[in-house]
Amino acid sequence: MVAQKERELVQEQLEDLRNTCTAGRGILLPGEEVVSYYPAEMEARADEFGLAGTNIDGTQWQVGDCDVRFPLHSISKVFTYGLALEDNGLDATLEAVGVEPSGDPFNSITFDDVHNRPFNPMINAGALVAANLVHGSSKEERVDRLLQRYRAYTGNPDLVVDQEILDQQLVSNDRNLGLSYLMRSLGMLHGDIDDNLFVYLSACSITVTTPELSVMAATLANGGVNPLTGETALPREHLRTVISVMSMCGMYDAAGEWAHDVGIPAKSGVSGGIMGVLPKYFGLGVYSPGLDRHGNSVRGVAVCRELSRRFGLHVFADPSESRFGRVAQPDALQS
């Protein structure tokens, strides 16, 4: 386990990081806004800001609004894709959905016409296909299988789909509905459209806290094994694929800039969550619902940029550049 002094140092660094990336209670940062389909009360909660980290040995840090539950929304695409890979294997999954960045917003109606598939599973079109690939004899069984897997990632056996959020999404879902019918007409989707949307949106409606999100990230960083429970959530054979696609496609149409400037494999959601994975070391969860024009949390992006710039946590940085306690690059600092 992490030594007490090191634990305290990282706590101080994270608290300082949160203070750097906020404007104070009740004040929004430039460019922050709450998306229009959020409930009206979210406008008053736009400055909520939680930050949590979990090391692969199970040590955890929490700063700020870490008790707030929020829907995973697009972050769920990572884990649904993982189960699709497990159910179908890599080759069959690649036939249905690619791994190329689209360069377009997450809800664009664009496809890889050469291969007749969505570009990647981190945009809506690809995520709908990934949900379609999850096995089960009914929509309820498919959702239950996903939920059980999400519980393995978080270590929370009580994790549930928020029915109120799901109901809201089901009645304001015209774009995904139209996209689904178009893809079925092109042979990209199969079966009942409404059932598949129910599965996809149920995963999006699972709510987590920032610490739980950091455990999900740490599970990916730890070879697919939850560092708190020891339970395997994703077979190691699919881990490289999932993290690679996150790295290339996880931050919507800002993915290339993100990979270059920040270098932390990450996935965002329009609820304001960002999950970051430092393979073999650390999982990060950030929540703040004020979004930028790409649909990414403004404060979450700022946190990740500071972790890369100030603390040297870019995945392609030399290990000696790390100044984040001794957690992120322990081997280099022990030499």
Salt bridges, closest charged atoms under 4 A:
GLU6 OE1 - ARG326 NE 3.41
ASP16 OD2 - ARG310 NH1 2.54
GLU32 OE2 - ARG299 NE 2.78
ASP47 OD1 - ARG25 NH1 3.63
GLU48 OE2 - ARG45 NE 2.89
ASP65 OD2 - ARG18 NH2 3.73
ASP65 OD1 - ARG25 NH2 3.61
GLU86 OE1 - ARG149 NH1 2.38
ASP87 OD2 - ARG145 NH1 2.73
ASP112 OD2 - HIS115 ND1 2.83
ASP112 OD2 - ARG117 NE 3.49
GLU212 OE1 - ARG69 NH2 2.88
GLU237 OE1 - HIS238 NE2 3.68
ASP253 OD1 - HIS294 ND1 3.28
GLU257 OE2 - ARG305 NH2 3.31
ASP261 OD1 - HIS260 ND1 2.61
ASP261 OD2 - ARG305 NH1 3.61
GLU306 OE1 - ARG309 NH2 2.86
GLU306 OE1 - ARG310 NH2 3.05
